[in-house]
Amino acid sequence: TGSMNLDMALGVGGVPRGRIIEIYGAESSGKTTIALHIIAQAQKSGGIAAFIDAEHALDPVYAKALGVNIDELLISQPDNGEQALEIADMLVRSGTLDVIVIDSVAALVPKAEIEGEMAEQQMGLQARLMSKALRKLTGSIAKTNTVMIFINQIREKIGGFSFTPGVQTTTSGGRALKFFSTVRVEIKRVGQIKQGEEIVGNDIVAKVTKNKVAPPFKEAKFSIMYGSGISSTGEVLDLA
């Protein structure tokens, strides 16, 4: 993953192959950075990676700084959620890819929604789209030993009762992704790194909230520096 501590927290030295991984968190918490580090590591070992940029926000200069070989990276900028998931399915079934990243689930907007057919029956459309695609993808991902990473945003939950005080949050795309993911990692920014007055990076805590290949709930602390990504120096292991 580019972070030694996160690799250890995952329990298997990194992200497991042939599985679906969900990396989720608030905006600008470092989710895409971690996914790009995973791509860079895969490419270093001779693997082929794809980045499905549903957000239309991939910065090639930053990706390069993290060690991604942009010329070798397959990049797709789909028009809608259906197209993004069809491309993912096609890439997985080709059996030639090692890592596929979808950035992000929130941006996988169904075609009907884009075209403005927002009738009542469209409300659960994204959840249905995800559920159908994941059922189809899971088998091919396992067969081809592909790592499939979904980046997801946290949003505030509307309504609902909870015993825990404070704002309740949830992730986009319904329950299917939670269910089909082998590993779910929550990324949180916990502090800023300053050089004098200037903010040069962020302290991050990654919590493995689901893990079917090793014990879950382990946490990893590391730093993400602006412009250069995960800082390997000064990683402190937190064996919580």
C-alpha positions in Angstrom: 0.0 0.0 0.0 3.0 2.3 0.3 2.6 2.4 4.1 4.3 -0.3 6.1 1.9 0.3 9.0 -1.1 -0.1 6.8 0.3 -3.3 5.3 0.7 -4.7 8.8 -2.8 -3.6 9.9 -4.2 -5.4 6.8 -2.6 -8.6 8.2 -1.4 -10.0 4.9 1.3 -7.5 4.0 -1.0 -5.5 1.7 -4.2 -5.8 -0.1 -5.4 -9.3 -0.9 -5.6 -10.4 -4.6 -8.8 -11.7 -6.2 -10.9 -9.6 -3.8 -12.9 -6.3 -3.6 -11.4 -3.6 -1.4 -13.3 -0.5 -0.3 -11.3 2.6 0.8 -13.6 5.2 2.3 -13.5 8.4 4.2 -14.2 12.1 4.1 -13.3 14.4 1.2 -9.5 15.0 0.8 -8.6 12.4 3.4 -6.0 10.6 1.2 -8.1 7.8 -0.3 -7.0 8.3 -3.9 -3.4 8.8 -2.7 -3.4 5.3 -1.1 -5.0 3.8 -4.2 -2.3 5.4 -6.4 0.4 4.0 -4.1 -1.1 0.5 -4.5 -1.0 1.0 -8.3 2.6 2.1 -8.2 3.6 -0.9 -6.1 1.8 -3.2 -8.6 3.5 -1.6 -11.5 6.9 -2.0 -9.8 6.3 -5.7 -9.6 5.5 -5.8 -13.3 1.7 -5.7 -12.9 -0.8 -3.8 -15.1 -3.2 -1.4 -13.5 -6.3 0.6 -14.6 -7.8 3.7 -13.1 -11.5 4.3 -13.8 -11.8 8.0 -13.2 -15.5 8.6 -12.7 -14.7 11.8 -10.8 -12.7 13.1 -13.8 -10.2 14.4 -11.3 -7.0 12.3 -11.7 -3.9 14.5 -11.5 -1.2 12.8 -13.7 1.6 15.0 -12.2 0.7 13.9 -8.7 0.3 10.3 -9.7 3.8 10.4 -11.3 5.2 11.9 -8.0 3.9 8.9 -6.2 5.7 6.5 -8.5 2.9 5.7 -10.9 4.0 5.0 -14.5 1.3 7.1 -16.2 2.2 5.9 -19.7 1.5 2.3 -18.6 -1.6 3.1 -16.7 -4.9 2.4 -18.4 -7.2 5.4 -17.7 -10.8 5.6 -18.5 -13.2 8.6 -17.8 -16.7 7.1 -18.2 -19.9 9.2 -18.8 -22.1 7.4 -16.3 -22.2 4.6 -13.6 -23.3 1.9 -16.0 -20.4 2.6 -18.4 -17.9 2.7 -15.5 -19.0 -0.7 -14.2 -19.1 -2.3 -17.7 -15.6 -1.1 -18.3 -14.5 -2.6 -15.0 -16.2 -5.9 -15.8 -14.6 -6.0 -19.2 -11.1 -5.3 -17.7 -11.5 -7.9 -15.0 -12.7 -10.6 -17.5 -9.7 -9.9 -19.8 -7.6 -11.5 -17.0 -4.7 -9.3 -17.9 -5.0 -6.7 -15.0 -3.6 -6.8 -11.5 -5.2 -3.8 -10.0 -8.3 -1.8 -11.0 -9.3 1.3 -9.1 -12.7 3.0 -9.4 -12.7 6.6 -8.1 -15.3 7.0 -6.8 -18.6 5.2 -6.0 -20.3 8.5 -5.3 -19.5 9.5 -8.9 -21.1 6.4 -10.4 -24.2 8.2 -11.3 -26.8 6.1 -13.1 -27.6 7.1 -16.7 -31.3 7.7 -15.9 -30.3 10.2 -13.2 -28.0 12.1 -15.5 -30.7 12.3 -18.1 -33.0 13.7 -15.5 -35.6 11.0 -15.3 -35.9 11.4 -11.6 -39.2 9.7 -10.8 -39.8 8.0 -7.5 -38.6 4.6 -8.7 -35.2 6.1 -9.5 -34.3 6.8 -5.9 -32.6 3.4 -5.2 -31.1 3.3 -8.7 -27.5 3.6 -7.7 -27.8 0.9 -5.0 -29.4 -1.4 -7.5 -26.8 -0.7 -10.1 -24.0 -1.5 -7.6 -25.7 -4.6 -6.3 -26.1 -6.1 -9.8 -22.6 -5.2 -10.9 -20.9 -6.5 -7.8 -22.7 -9.9 -8.0 -21.4 -10.2 -11.5 -17.9 -8.9 -10.7 -17.1 -11.0 -7.6 -16.7 -14.3 -9.4 -14.6 -12.9 -12.2 -12.4 -11.0 -9.8 -11.7 -14.2 -7.8 -11.0 -16.2 -11.0 -8.6 -13.7 -12.5 -7.0 -12.8 -9.2 -7.5 -9.1 -9.7 -7.4 -6.5 -7.0 -10.5 -4.3 -7.3 -10.5 -1.1 -5.3 -13.5 1.1 -4.9 -12.9 4.5 -3.4 -16.0 5.8 -1.5 -17.0 9.0 0.2 -18.6 9.3 3.6 -21.7 11.4 3.8 -24.1 12.3 6.5 -27.0 9.9 7.2 -30.4 11.4 6.7 -32.9 10.3 9.4 -32.4 7.1 11.4 -32.0 6.6 15.1 -28.7 5.8 16.8 -27.5 5.2 20.3 -24.2 7.0 19.5 -24.3 10.7 19.7 -23.0 13.0 17.0 -23.6 13.0 13.2 -24.2 9.6 11.7 -22.4 8.9 8.5 -22.8 6.4 5.7 -21.1 5.5 2.4 -22.6 5.9 -1.1 -23.9 3.0 -3.2 -26.1 1.1 -0.9 -25.3 -2.0 1.2 -23.9 -4.2 -1.6 -20.4 -2.9 -1.5 -20.1 -3.3 2.3 -21.3 -6.9 1.8 -19.1 -7.9 -1.2 -15.9 -6.2 0.1 -13.3 -8.5 1.6 -11.5 -5.6 3.1 -12.9 -2.1 4.1 -10.5 0.6 5.2 -11.7 3.9 6.7 -9.3 6.8 6.2 -9.3 9.8 8.6 -7.3 12.9 8.7 -6.3 13.4 12.4 -3.8 16.3 12.2 -1.8 18.7 10.1 2.0 18.6 9.5 3.6 22.0 9.5 6.9 23.4 8.6 7.0 26.7 10.3 3.7 28.3 9.4 3.2 26.3 6.2 1.0 23.2 6.2 3.0 20.5 4.3 0.9 17.4 4.9 -1.6 15.5 7.0 -1.4 12.9 9.8 -3.7 10.0 8.8 -5.3 7.1 10.7 -6.5 4.1 8.6 -8.8 1.7 10.3 -9.5 -1.7 8.8 -13.2 -1.9 9.6 -13.8 -5.2 7.8 -11.3 -7.9 7.0 -12.1 -11.5 5.9 -8.5 -12.5 5.4 -7.0 -11.4 8.7 -8.3 -10.1 12.1 -10.1 -6.7 11.5 -10.2 -3.5 13.5 -6.5 -2.8 13.4 -5.3 0.7 12.9 -2.4 2.3 11.2 -0.9 5.8 11.6 1.1 7.4 8.8 1.6 10.8 7.1 0.7 12.0 3.7 2.8 14.9 2.4 1.5 17.3 -0.2 3.0 16.6 -3.6 4.8 13.4 -2.6 2.2 11.1 -0.9 2.8 8.6 2.0 5.9 9.4 3.9 7.8 6.2 4.7 10.1 7.9 7.2 8.8 8.1 10.7 6.0 5.6 10.4 5.0 4.8 14.0 3.2 1.5 14.5 0.2 1.8 16.7 -0.8 -1.7 17.8 -4.2 -0.8 19.1 
